[in-house]
Structures are given as C-alpha cells and as structure tokens.
Amino acid sequence: MKKSVLVLLALAVALVATGCSKKTVASASAATETKTAKLKVGVIQLVEHPALDGAYQGFVDGLADAGYKNGENISIDYQNAQGEQANCVTIANKLVNDKDDLILAIATPAAQAVAQLTQTIPVLITAVTDPESAKLVQSNTHPGNNVTGTSDLTPVSAQIDLLKRVVPNAKTVGLMFCSSEQNSIFQIQLAKDACTRSGLKYIEGSVSNSNEIQQVTQSLVGKVDAIYVPTDNMLAAGMPLLAQVANEAKIPTIVGEDGMVKSGGMVTYGINYYELGKQTAAMAVKVLKGEANPADMPIEYLEKCDLSYNSDSLAKVGITLPKL
C-alpha cells in the first residue's frame, strides 16, 4: 500500500514538473516573439521628385538615428502614388487595412487620402504647406486628432525679395502653380501679397496637369520679367521642362526649394527637405514610444533656410548673382 502511494506521488511530481517545464518553454517562446516583433510603418508619397524623395530619406535616417532601423526592429512599407490621386486612395486603403503602427504621408494629397480613412492610426505628415487649410488638423497649433507632422511652408516673402535683388529691373512676375494643389494655392496668395508690397505686377500661370507645363510657360514669354514657382509638386516634377523653356527665353526662375534648383530652376532661398524629414522622424519616435499623442503635438516648421543656385541656368539666362 505504502509502495503504491509513493508511486502515485512520484508520478504527480513528475507531471507537475513536466507542466512547469512546458509552461516555461511557452513563456520563453512568447517573450522571444514579443522581443523580435517589428513595428510596422507605412509610407505614402505623392510623386517622385528631389524634395519629396529627400523628405522620405531624412525620415528613414532620422528613425535609424533613434534606433529604429528598417529590416531590424522596424518594417517600412514604402509606396509611391506616381502623382495620381486614384493611386493615393488605393495605397491609403492598403496601409490602413494593414493596421500599421504609424503612417507617414508625404505631400498634401497623400495626407488627405490617408486622413479620410483612419481616425485611430497615428499619421505623421510632411511636405504639407498648411495642414489646417488642407483640413488635416483642427488647427496647426493643436491638431486635435490622429494627424500631426511638419510643414514645408517656404519663406515666400523672402523669396520675392530675392527675386527683386537678383532681377532688380523686374516689373512683372509670372506666378506658376498647379490649380488643384491646395498647398500651391496657399503659397500663391502669399506671393501675390508679397509682390503687391514690393510694387511688382503679376500674371498667374496655372496648370491642371503636367502636359500643360510647357504651354503655360511659353505663354508667359514676352509678358514677364521673371517666373516664381512655389513648392508645387506637379511643377517640381516637371521643373526640367519649365526651366528649359524659361532659360531659352532668358527668363529667370526663382523657385521654392533646392530640389527644383537642381532640376533647372535658377535660384532659391528655401528649406531643406532632408532636414524636414528628419524633424518629422523625431516627432514619429515620440509617438512610437508612447511619449506623445498626435492630437497634442503642434505642427512643426523648419526654421533654417538655405540659399542655392544653378550655375548653368544663371549662365543661360545671362545673370551674374549679386552678393547676397
């Protein structure tokens, strides 16, 4: 009898030990899965051109600097809409359905497409001139929802002043922009106000699609002394063609940012989109760490601007850049 009891007790102890062992293995496995789980960040970019590409690269590098390295502890799903609004909607649906931990939207149309589909996933935006007027946030100082990020509001008044210094005899300026981009409409109004204050007349040259860029630029030849182009996505992508027409007609082009200068624009005093992307990444890190809520994070602006010029375009137009 005693021997039977001892056997049963031994079996019970063995079963308990086996159960504990399995539980320990299961717990260790779960801990390993938790440790190796990657955060998912979806990216939607409106179109390829140096400014937006720079913002994206700055964002990726900024995350890496903070310890979030793509392919290691974070997975970045980059999608480009190739300038098509329909593609923006399709990509936005994909990223939301993937239940990403955070979405980066680069440029206003891309941001609007995502913001309309989710009120829960944190959305960081960049290369958006005025998030408030684009109805992405309740206000730029207090977003109040799941969207925040950085503005690429360029120093329009300083750029018009630059135009006057580079082309001192200018009397009439051509203002070129895409009529369907809210960010461009916003900047063009600032440019009109700056021209009026500076005693300059202006002629609008709006385009609705990329096929109109050459025609509209040519329509300004003989009517304007210089052309001003803000940080407009369609015109940034089509800058080589615009610059070719303007340079041949010896019309100086003052543009919104450095990427447009590299694509043929003559000169700018503008923001650095790579640095803007890094600034956006710093905001994203706070969200990913749970240290901040987009609703309470004001839209941020890049304070530092850079002067850049295109030597070839200056030579073709026949202008020597004054000391600035």
QUIRADA-V52919 format. One record per residue. N is the residue number from 1. RES is the residue in one letter. SS is DSSP state (H for helix, E for strand, - for the rest). PHI is phi in radians with two decimals (999 if undefined). PSI is psi in whole degrees, -180 to 180 (999 if undefined). Layout:
<<N,RES,SS,PHI,PSI> <N,RES,SS,PHI,PSI>>
//
This chain:
<<1,M,-,999,-50> <2,K,H,-1.04,-38> <3,K,H,-1.13,-38> <4,S,H,-1.14,-42> <5,V,H,-1.08,-42> <6,L,H,-1.10,-39> <7,V,H,-1.11,-45> <8,L,H,-1.07,-42> <9,L,H,-1.10,-40> <10,A,H,-1.11,-42> <11,L,H,-1.10,-41> <12,A,H,-1.09,-45> <13,V,H,-1.07,-41> <14,A,H,-1.11,-41> <15,L,H,-1.14,-43> <16,V,H,-1.08,-44> <17,A,H,-1.09,-42> <18,T,H,-1.10,-43> <19,G,H,-1.08,-43> <20,C,H,-1.10,-40> <21,S,H,-1.09,-45> <22,K,H,-1.11,-41> <23,K,H,-1.11,-41> <24,T,H,-1.11,-43> <25,V,H,-1.10,-43> <26,A,H,-1.09,-43> <27,S,H,-1.12,-42> <28,A,H,-1.12,-39> <29,S,H,-1.12,-44> <30,A,H,-1.10,-41> <31,A,H,-1.10,-39> <32,T,H,-1.13,-43> <33,E,H,-1.08,-42> <34,T,H,-1.11,-41> <35,K,H,-1.16,-36> <36,T,H,-1.63,-5> <37,A,-,-1.08,132> <38,K,-,-1.67,140> <39,L,E,-1.26,145> <40,K,E,-1.91,124> <41,V,E,-2.10,120> <42,G,E,-1.66,144> <43,V,E,-2.23,129> <44,I,E,-2.12,120> <45,Q,E,-2.03,135> <46,L,-,-1.08,-50> <47,V,-,-2.78,161> <48,E,-,-1.53,121> <49,H,-,-2.83,161> <50,P,H,-0.90,-39> <51,A,H,-1.14,-52> <52,L,H,-1.20,-36> <53,D,H,-1.08,-40> <54,G,H,-1.13,-40> <55,A,H,-1.09,-42> <56,Y,H,-1.12,-47> <57,Q,H,-1.11,-39> <58,G,H,-1.09,-38> <59,F,H,-1.12,-48> <60,V,H,-1.07,-45> <61,D,H,-1.17,-36> <62,G,H,-1.14,-41> <63,L,H,-1.10,-44> <64,A,H,-1.08,-40> <65,D,H,-1.05,-30> <66,A,-,-1.59,4> <67,G,-,1.72,2> <68,Y,-,-1.79,94> <69,K,-,-1.80,127> <70,N,E,-1.05,130> <71,G,-,1.59,-13> <72,E,-,-1.85,-77> <73,N,-,-1.96,7> <74,I,E,-2.56,146> <75,S,E,-2.08,120> <76,I,E,-1.83,121> <77,D,E,-1.81,98> <78,Y,E,-1.57,129> <79,Q,E,-2.29,136> <80,N,E,-2.06,129> <81,A,-,-1.47,-3> <82,Q,-,0.94,34> <83,G,-,1.37,6> <84,E,-,-1.83,125> <85,Q,H,-1.08,-38> <86,A,H,-1.06,-38> <87,N,H,-1.18,-35> <88,C,H,-1.02,-45> <89,V,H,-1.13,-44> <90,T,H,-1.08,-46> <91,I,H,-1.15,-43> <92,A,H,-1.03,-43> <93,N,H,-1.04,-43> <94,K,H,-1.08,-49> <95,L,H,-1.13,-39> <96,V,H,-1.19,-43> <97,N,H,-1.16,-27> <98,D,-,-1.29,-9> <99,K,-,0.96,50> <100,D,-,-1.10,155> <101,D,-,-1.30,-25> <102,L,E,-2.81,146> <103,I,E,-2.14,132> <104,L,E,-1.78,127> <105,A,E,-2.02,123> <106,I,E,-1.89,112> <107,A,-,1.62,152> <108,T,H,-1.00,-53> <109,P,H,-1.04,-37> <110,A,H,-1.15,-43> <111,A,H,-1.12,-42> <112,Q,H,-1.11,-39> <113,A,H,-1.09,-42> <114,V,H,-1.29,-45> <115,A,H,-1.06,-28> <116,Q,-,-1.32,-13> <117,L,-,-1.88,-16> <118,T,-,-2.52,138> <119,Q,-,-2.00,6> <120,T,-,-2.04,-41> <121,I,-,-1.26,129> <122,P,E,-1.06,130> <123,V,E,-2.06,118> <124,L,E,-1.75,133> <125,I,E,-2.03,155> <126,T,E,-2.66,162> <127,A,E,1.04,35> <128,V,E,-2.02,120> <129,T,-,-1.18,-52> <130,D,-,-2.40,89> <131,P,-,-0.96,-33> <132,E,-,-1.17,-49> <133,S,-,-1.21,-22> <134,A,-,-1.44,1> <135,K,-,1.07,35> <136,L,-,-1.61,-26> <137,V,-,-2.38,162> <138,Q,-,-1.20,-39> <139,S,-,-2.76,157> <140,N,-,-1.21,-25> <141,T,-,-1.53,-25> <142,H,-,-2.52,88> <143,P,-,-0.90,-44> <144,G,-,1.33,5> <145,N,-,-2.53,-155> <146,N,-,-1.58,11> <147,V,E,-2.03,133> <148,T,E,-2.75,-178> <149,G,E,2.64,-147> <150,T,E,-2.13,146> <151,S,E,-1.74,145> <152,D,-,-1.81,31> <153,L,-,-0.98,116> <154,T,-,-1.54,154> <155,P,-,-1.32,77> <156,V,H,-1.00,-47> <157,S,H,-1.05,-42> <158,A,H,-1.16,-32> <159,Q,H,-1.25,-37> <160,I,H,-1.18,-37> <161,D,H,-1.11,-40> <162,L,H,-1.07,-42> <163,L,H,-0.99,-45> <164,K,H,-1.13,-34> <165,R,H,-1.34,-35> <166,V,H,-1.38,-35> <167,V,-,-2.16,74> <168,P,-,-1.07,-24> <169,N,-,-1.61,5> <170,A,-,-1.13,135> <171,K,-,-2.07,-31> <172,T,E,-2.27,134> <173,V,E,-2.04,135> <174,G,E,-1.54,126> <175,L,E,-1.83,106> <176,M,E,-1.76,137> <177,F,E,-2.88,164> <178,C,E,-1.58,124> <179,S,-,-1.23,-12> <180,S,-,-1.78,3> <181,E,-,-1.80,114> <182,Q,H,-1.04,-38> <183,N,H,-1.09,-35> <184,S,H,-1.30,-42> <185,I,H,-1.01,-43> <186,F,H,-1.07,-46> <187,Q,H,-1.21,-36> <188,I,H,-1.14,-34> <189,Q,H,-1.14,-40> <190,L,H,-1.11,-39> <191,A,H,-1.16,-41> <192,K,H,-1.04,-46> <193,D,H,-1.10,-41> <194,A,H,-1.17,-39> <195,C,H,-1.11,-43> <196,T,H,-1.07,-44> <197,R,H,-1.12,-31> <198,S,H,-1.58,1> <199,G,-,1.35,23> <200,L,-,-1.76,141> <201,K,E,-1.51,160> <202,Y,E,-2.50,153> <203,I,E,-2.20,128> <204,E,E,-1.38,140> <205,G,E,-2.29,84> <206,S,E,-1.62,148> <207,V,E,-2.18,150> <208,S,-,-1.92,-16> <209,N,-,-2.68,166> <210,S,H,-1.12,-23> <211,N,H,-1.21,-15> <212,E,H,-1.62,-8> <213,I,H,-1.03,-49> <214,Q,H,-1.10,-46> <215,Q,H,-1.10,-45> <216,V,H,-1.17,-40> <217,T,H,-1.08,-45> <218,Q,H,-1.11,-31> <219,S,H,-1.19,-19> <220,L,H,-1.56,-14> <221,V,-,-1.09,129> <222,G,-,1.53,-8> <223,K,-,-1.95,-22> <224,V,-,-2.24,157> <225,D,-,-1.69,-15> <226,A,E,-2.83,160> <227,I,E,-2.12,133> <228,Y,E,-1.95,131> <229,V,E,-2.22,119> <230,P,-,-1.32,-171> <231,T,-,-1.37,74> <232,D,-,-1.77,125> <233,N,H,-1.13,-43> <234,M,H,-1.15,-43> <235,L,H,-1.31,-28> <236,A,H,-1.13,-42> <237,A,H,-1.18,-31> <238,G,-,-1.75,16> <239,M,H,-1.05,-39> <240,P,H,-0.99,-40> <241,L,H,-1.25,-44> <242,L,H,-1.04,-46> <243,A,H,-1.15,-36> <244,Q,H,-1.06,-47> <245,V,H,-1.14,-46> <246,A,H,-1.15,-43> <247,N,H,-1.11,-41> <248,E,H,-1.11,-33> <249,A,-,-1.54,3> <250,K,-,1.00,42> <251,I,-,-1.84,119> <252,P,E,-1.11,142> <253,T,E,-2.06,120> <254,I,E,-1.82,123> <255,V,E,-2.09,176> <256,G,-,-1.41,-28> <257,E,-,-2.76,170> <258,D,H,-1.07,-38> <259,G,H,-1.04,-35> <260,M,H,-1.26,-31> <261,V,H,-1.15,-43> <262,K,H,-1.13,-25> <263,S,-,-1.58,5> <264,G,-,2.21,-15> <265,G,-,-1.07,152> <266,M,-,-1.38,-49> <267,V,E,-2.74,153> <268,T,E,-2.65,160> <269,Y,E,-2.22,96> <270,G,E,-2.54,-176> <271,I,-,-1.46,163> <272,N,-,-1.77,113> <273,Y,H,-1.21,-28> <274,Y,H,-1.08,-46> <275,E,H,-1.16,-34> <276,L,H,-1.11,-40> <277,G,H,-1.11,-40> <278,K,H,-1.14,-37> <279,Q,H,-1.15,-37> <280,T,H,-1.15,-39> <281,A,H,-1.09,-39> <282,A,H,-1.08,-37> <283,M,H,-1.21,-40> <284,A,H,-1.10,-39> <285,V,H,-1.05,-42> <286,K,H,-1.07,-38> <287,V,H,-1.22,-46> <288,L,H,-1.10,-33> <289,K,-,-1.44,-6> <290,G,-,1.34,18> <291,E,-,-1.52,-15> <292,A,-,-2.64,156> <293,N,-,-1.97,129> <294,P,H,-0.87,-35> <295,A,H,-1.04,-27> <296,D,H,-1.86,7> <297,M,-,-1.82,109> <298,P,-,-1.04,151> <299,I,-,-1.08,135> <300,E,E,-1.83,155> <301,Y,E,-2.20,148> <302,L,-,-1.51,120> <303,E,-,-1.40,-34> <304,K,-,-1.46,130> <305,C,-,-2.08,154> <306,D,E,-2.15,145> <307,L,E,-1.58,128> <308,S,E,-2.48,152> <309,Y,E,-2.55,161> <310,N,-,-1.91,111> <311,S,H,-1.07,-39> <312,D,H,-1.12,-43> <313,S,H,-1.16,-39> <314,L,H,-1.05,-43> <315,A,H,-1.16,-41> <316,K,H,-1.17,-36> <317,V,H,-1.44,-21> <318,G,-,1.46,36> <319,I,-,-2.04,135> <320,T,-,-1.76,122> <321,L,-,-1.16,126> <322,P,-,-1.26,167> <323,K,-,-1.20,125> <324,L,-,-2.06,999>>
//
